[in-house]
């Protein structure tokens, strides 16, 4: 949230090329700070043996576990379902430029609003859900639905500041969905396979985001950014409703 907002102001004041240089410098500083960490990042595992990393075999093992565990399957499907409409995020900069003619400062404002929502959403959702798995699955679906409705209003907004509020509300849902589905996988996955399950989840959602972001760009070129936001918002809402319907029986079983 802070970085996007400052980036927009910096770019408006000093130019876009200067903003790219400043951004690169910030990554170098981050790398230096990370390199200075000396504390071990995991505990020693007595008796464990180090084996060669097998990405495809590990992913296949994670997929087999997901097929045998409906809760893990539902949690992995949650992010993938959310990503059906999440490609719309790639159009925020276009929305600022073409719909509101706001320039770099406007692009920074929309992206900063996204960051505010993404930061607050997980905090609110975690307090509401706790470790209740049926509630977690339901909130994941409802969060995706809220994301889609808020983006629909963002695309229809007559002014940039209204769009910023809508985008912040959208990512309250987006941040909640992303974090809760990951937390659910951490709760449900066995220790020995947790890393593979999480990696498989991220691989699936990254693939979906790449596809939907590309499609959103193509559609935006063809029909304009506001209609594109509307189309992908409707797709996101449809996907969320389908997810809520598909997981209803599972949520009911988990409560009993």
Protein Blocks (a to p, Z undefined) as FASTA:
>chain_A
ZZmmmmmmmmmmnojklmmmmmmmmmmmmmmmmmmpmbdfbdcdehiacddddfklmmmm
mmmmmmmmmklmmmmmmmmmmmmmmmmmmmmmmmmmmmnonojmlmmmmmmmmmmmmmmm
mmmmmmmnmmafklmmmmmmmmmmmmmmmmmmmmmpcbfklmmmmmmmmmmmmmmmmmmm
mmmmmmmpcfklmmmmmmmmmmmmmmmmmmmmmmmmmmmmmnojklmmmmmmmmmmmmmm
mmmmmmmmmmmmmmZZ
